[in-house]
């Protein structure tokens, strides 16, 4: 906290849920330093300072943290939203495509945490928010790279919360369901996917369902406000799922039912094959 203001550093703040969370924190009275690859230079707008940040680049993270600390001191909260996905079958998603998703979504968080944790320890505490997903709890077809990265975040966060507790640092996993946000720039199709793919028909069906659910998803501004209100509390929960009732139900069903039954339910939801297929 600097000059009596709550301070938050937000990664992945140029689009999607990161953008909406950044705005909600600023509206809630936080002094925000926001980072994203698309921010080419430092700019300031009321409570928000935007800085360049590439979470896959150690030098970029170092520069971001050094400048952010000059502005706010050690942050009261670190909110990690940087992410991307690649849509494609497990077979046809390339190794480099898997690596790029893991490097951004999972290892990006790890790198930033490593840079920020010493500052929080020296400051006597802080709150770390890691954006996972409903996909961190269950998989859906043709999102294997994204799902793997979110499962990695879930396991990592469980370790992190136990290790940092003695230093007064709290950890919260945010598990969003479908929201009306995102940028197609950060959700490309695997290069090998084509109409000649043996998975083409089922892929086309699944992508259509994903697009429909995201387009009709929840309001991302509400998600941002929920996170801001939660961070205002002295104690934050380890998990905060922000999703529609049917998505909450899907998670509960996934926990209770046998794996084969879950797979059958999810296939029937996402894969609507044409009658002549």
Secondary structure, 3 states (H helix, E strand, C coil): CECCEEEEEEECCCCHHHHHHHHHHHHCCEEEEEEECCCCCCEEECCEEEEECCCCCHHHHHHHHHHHHHHHCCCCEEEECCCCEEEECCCCCCHHHHHHHHHHHCHHHHHHHHHHHHHHHHHCCEEEEEECCHHHCCCCCCEHHHHHHHHHHHHHHHHHHHHHHHHCEEEEEEEECCECCCCHHHEEECCCCCCCCCCHHHHHHHHHHHHHHHHCCECHHHHHHHHHHHHCCCCCCCEEEECCHHHHHHHHHHHHCCHHHHHHHHHHHHCCCCCCC
